[in-house]
Amino acid sequence: MPGMSFFVGWNVMTDLLYLDDSYLRSFDARVLDVDDQNVVLDRSAFYPRGGGQMADRGRLAADDTSWPVVAVEKRGSDVIHTVEGPPPRPGTEVKGTVDWDFRYQMMRTHSALHVLCGVIYHQYGSHVTGCQMYPDRARMDFTLADLTPERVQEIQRLSNEAIQAGFPVRVRFLPRSEADINPELIRTKINLVPAHVDPVRTVEIVGLDLQADGGTHVRNTLEIGELRITKTENKGRENRRIEIALSPLAD
């Protein structure tokens, strides 16, 4: 979720390949540790669940054996890959393959939420209070006191105009000292970036939005496609929920 995903520094046991390349579909790795069905690799392109973004799916394979990856989560400095079947032993060289259709849907959805967040922040000065992505939709909560039908239509129009503008989406790592002097990097009501994280990973939709974030994204807003606001809810005196869905991309 914008501003709410895992914020990762460099001192990790598992090398998080998705931080630099969201489009990486497969990778080679070595098994470091195994606990029941949980496998720790020295490097991984699988995104662990967190910050509102769902975990990746996929497979690990070695020789003639493969293991479906059914869950991925981060525990401390490790990324835990939960697999089906007898797991590979420590030291095994494996090839990981990410379920690309699911990953790309998450990338489009996450970037769409950043567009929505940027539009609402610039139009109304509102911050994010929560979010969640699903395979077919996503929702985001904002510090908004009012959300009239006219305002909803305006938000949807401005969001789609931004998407069709073809803004580049860029990932950078900023020194903590530089990130701390830019309050606009934090779009959540509460700063969720742990104090020890340095550098801070940022995602910028050039011309619209810049914030600290640890998730996967598309390279250009044109890849998002059409955004539709499908539902709104009153979640409190100054808290409104907006649910969105993306139209399928044309072949």
C-alpha positions as CSV (number, residue, x, y, z in Angstrom):
1,M,0.0,0.0,0.0
2,P,1.4,3.4,-0.7
3,G,3.6,4.3,2.1
4,M,2.6,1.2,4.0
5,S,4.6,-1.6,2.5
6,F,7.7,-3.2,4.0
7,F,10.5,-0.6,4.1
8,V,13.8,-2.5,3.7
9,G,17.4,-1.4,4.2
10,W,20.4,-3.3,3.1
11,N,21.2,-5.5,6.1
12,V,19.0,-8.5,5.2
13,M,19.8,-12.2,4.9
14,T,17.6,-12.7,1.8
15,D,18.6,-10.5,-1.1
16,L,15.2,-8.9,-2.1
17,L,15.4,-8.9,-5.9
18,Y,12.0,-7.3,-6.5
19,L,13.1,-4.1,-4.8
20,D,15.2,-3.3,-7.9
21,D,13.3,-5.1,-10.6
22,S,9.5,-5.7,-10.3
23,Y,9.6,-7.4,-13.8
24,L,11.9,-10.2,-12.8
25,R,10.0,-13.4,-13.3
26,S,12.6,-16.1,-12.5
27,F,15.8,-16.3,-10.5
28,D,18.4,-18.8,-9.2
29,A,18.9,-19.1,-5.5
30,R,20.3,-21.4,-2.8
31,V,18.3,-22.8,0.1
32,L,19.7,-21.4,3.4
33,D,17.3,-23.0,5.9
34,V,14.2,-25.1,6.2
35,D,11.6,-25.4,8.9
36,D,8.7,-27.7,8.2
37,Q,7.3,-26.3,4.9
38,N,9.0,-23.0,5.2
39,V,12.1,-22.4,3.1
40,V,14.6,-19.5,3.4
41,L,16.6,-18.6,0.3
42,D,19.7,-16.4,-0.1
43,R,17.9,-14.3,-2.7
44,S,14.3,-14.0,-3.9
45,A,12.1,-12.2,-6.4
46,F,8.9,-13.3,-4.5
47,Y,7.2,-10.4,-2.8
48,P,6.2,-11.2,0.8
49,R,2.8,-10.1,1.9
50,G,2.6,-6.7,3.6
51,G,1.5,-3.2,3.4
52,G,-1.7,-4.1,1.8
53,Q,-0.1,-6.0,-1.1
54,M,-0.7,-9.7,-1.5
55,A,2.2,-12.1,-1.5
56,D,3.4,-13.6,-4.8
57,R,2.7,-17.1,-5.9
58,G,4.8,-19.4,-8.0
59,R,7.2,-22.4,-7.9
60,L,10.6,-23.5,-6.8
61,A,12.3,-26.2,-8.8
62,A,15.5,-28.3,-8.7
63,D,16.3,-31.1,-11.1
64,D,13.1,-33.0,-11.7
65,T,11.3,-31.8,-8.6
66,S,9.2,-28.6,-8.1
67,W,7.4,-27.1,-5.2
68,P,4.4,-24.8,-5.4
69,V,5.0,-21.6,-3.4
70,V,1.7,-21.1,-1.6
71,A,2.7,-18.3,0.9
72,V,5.5,-15.7,1.2
73,E,6.1,-13.5,4.3
74,K,9.0,-11.6,5.8
75,R,10.2,-12.5,9.3
76,G,13.0,-10.3,10.5
77,S,15.7,-10.4,7.8
78,D,14.4,-13.6,6.2
79,V,11.8,-14.1,3.5
80,I,9.9,-17.3,4.2
81,H,8.6,-19.3,1.2
82,T,5.9,-21.8,2.3
83,V,5.9,-24.7,-0.2
84,E,3.8,-27.8,-0.8
85,G,5.3,-31.3,-0.5
86,P,8.6,-32.4,1.1
87,P,10.7,-29.2,1.0
88,P,14.2,-28.9,-0.6
89,R,17.1,-29.5,1.7
90,P,19.5,-26.6,2.9
91,G,22.2,-26.1,0.3
92,T,20.0,-27.1,-2.6
93,E,20.3,-24.8,-5.7
94,V,16.8,-24.0,-6.9
95,K,15.1,-21.9,-9.6
96,G,12.3,-19.7,-8.5
97,T,9.5,-18.7,-10.9
98,V,6.9,-16.0,-10.1
99,D,3.3,-16.4,-11.2
100,W,3.6,-13.5,-13.6
101,D,-0.1,-12.9,-14.3
102,F,-0.8,-12.5,-10.6
103,R,2.3,-10.4,-10.0
104,Y,1.5,-8.0,-12.9
105,Q,-2.0,-7.6,-11.6
106,M,-0.6,-6.6,-8.2
107,M,1.9,-4.2,-9.9
108,R,-0.9,-2.5,-11.9
109,T,-3.1,-2.3,-8.8
110,H,-0.4,-0.9,-6.5
111,S,0.5,1.8,-9.1
112,A,-3.2,2.6,-9.5
113,L,-3.4,3.2,-5.7
114,H,-0.5,5.5,-5.9
115,V,-2.2,7.5,-8.6
116,L,-5.4,7.6,-6.5
117,C,-3.4,8.6,-3.5
118,G,-1.5,11.4,-5.4
119,V,-4.7,12.8,-6.8
120,I,-6.5,12.9,-3.5
121,Y,-3.5,14.3,-1.7
122,H,-3.0,17.1,-4.1
123,Q,-6.7,17.9,-4.4
124,Y,-7.8,17.6,-0.8
125,G,-4.6,17.3,1.3
126,S,-5.9,13.9,2.6
127,H,-3.7,11.1,4.0
128,V,-4.0,7.3,3.8
129,T,-5.4,5.5,6.9
130,G,-5.4,2.0,5.4
131,C,-5.5,-0.1,2.3
132,Q,-5.8,-3.7,1.0
133,M,-5.3,-5.2,-2.5
134,Y,-7.2,-8.3,-3.8
135,P,-6.8,-10.2,-7.1
136,D,-9.8,-8.3,-8.6
137,R,-10.0,-5.0,-6.7
138,A,-8.4,-2.8,-4.0
139,R,-9.6,-0.4,-1.4
140,M,-8.0,2.6,0.3
141,D,-9.1,4.7,3.3
142,F,-8.5,8.5,3.5
143,T,-8.8,11.3,6.0
144,L,-11.8,12.7,4.1
145,A,-14.8,14.3,5.9
146,D,-16.9,14.4,2.8
147,L,-17.2,12.2,-0.4
148,T,-20.1,13.3,-2.5
149,P,-21.0,11.6,-5.8
150,E,-19.7,14.6,-7.6
151,R,-16.4,14.4,-5.8
152,V,-16.1,10.7,-6.5
153,Q,-16.6,11.4,-10.2
154,E,-14.0,14.1,-10.1
155,I,-11.5,11.8,-8.4
156,Q,-12.1,9.0,-11.0
157,R,-11.7,11.5,-13.9
158,L,-8.5,13.0,-12.6
159,S,-7.0,9.6,-11.8
160,N,-7.7,8.3,-15.3
161,E,-6.3,11.5,-16.8
162,A,-3.1,10.9,-14.9
163,I,-3.0,7.3,-16.0
164,Q,-3.4,8.3,-19.7
165,A,-0.7,11.0,-19.3
166,G,1.8,8.2,-19.4
167,F,3.8,9.2,-16.4
168,P,7.0,7.2,-15.8
169,V,7.2,5.3,-12.5
170,R,10.7,5.4,-10.9
171,V,12.3,3.6,-7.9
172,R,15.1,5.3,-6.0
173,F,16.9,4.7,-2.7
174,L,17.4,7.9,-0.7
175,P,19.7,8.4,2.3
176,R,17.6,8.6,5.5
177,S,18.8,12.1,6.2
178,E,17.5,13.2,2.8
179,A,14.2,11.4,3.2
180,D,13.5,12.8,6.6
181,I,13.5,16.4,5.4
182,N,10.8,15.7,2.8
183,P,7.5,15.3,4.7
184,E,5.6,14.5,1.5
185,L,7.3,11.1,1.3
186,I,5.0,9.9,4.0
187,R,1.4,9.7,2.8
188,T,0.0,7.7,5.7
189,K,-1.6,9.4,8.7
190,I,1.1,7.8,10.9
191,N,4.8,7.5,9.8
192,L,5.3,3.7,9.4
193,V,8.9,3.8,8.2
194,P,11.0,2.3,11.0
195,A,13.7,4.7,12.3
196,H,16.5,2.2,11.6
197,V,15.8,2.0,7.8
198,D,18.5,3.7,5.8
199,P,18.3,4.1,2.8
200,V,14.6,4.6,2.2
201,R,13.1,3.2,-0.9
202,T,10.9,5.6,-2.8
203,V,8.5,5.2,-5.7
204,E,7.8,8.3,-7.8
205,I,5.1,8.7,-10.4
206,V,6.9,11.5,-12.1
207,G,4.7,14.6,-12.2
208,L,2.2,13.3,-9.7
209,D,3.3,11.4,-6.7
210,L,6.5,10.6,-4.6
211,Q,6.4,8.5,-1.5
212,A,8.3,5.9,0.5
213,D,7.2,2.4,-0.5
214,G,8.5,-1.1,-0.7
215,G,6.1,-2.7,-3.2
216,T,6.1,-3.7,-6.8
217,H,5.0,-1.3,-9.6
218,V,4.7,-0.9,-13.3
219,R,7.2,1.3,-15.2
220,N,4.6,3.7,-16.7
221,T,1.1,4.6,-15.7
222,L,-0.2,3.6,-19.2
223,E,0.2,0.0,-18.0
224,I,-2.5,0.5,-15.4
225,G,-5.3,0.8,-17.8
226,E,-8.7,2.3,-16.8
227,L,-9.4,2.8,-13.1
228,R,-13.0,2.6,-11.9
229,I,-14.3,3.6,-8.5
230,T,-16.8,0.8,-7.7
231,K,-17.7,1.6,-4.1
232,T,-17.4,4.1,-1.3
233,E,-18.0,3.8,2.4
234,N,-18.2,6.0,5.5
235,K,-15.7,4.5,8.0
236,G,-15.9,7.3,10.6
237,R,-16.3,11.0,11.1
238,E,-13.3,11.9,8.9
239,N,-12.5,8.6,7.3
240,R,-13.8,7.5,3.9
241,R,-13.1,4.2,2.0
242,I,-12.8,4.1,-1.8
243,E,-12.8,0.8,-3.6
244,I,-11.4,0.5,-7.1
245,A,-11.1,-2.0,-9.9
246,L,-9.1,-2.0,-13.1
247,S,-10.4,-2.8,-16.5
248,P,-8.7,-5.6,-18.3
249,L,-5.9,-4.5,-20.6
250,A,-6.5,-4.9,-24.4
251,D,-4.5,-7.6,-26.0
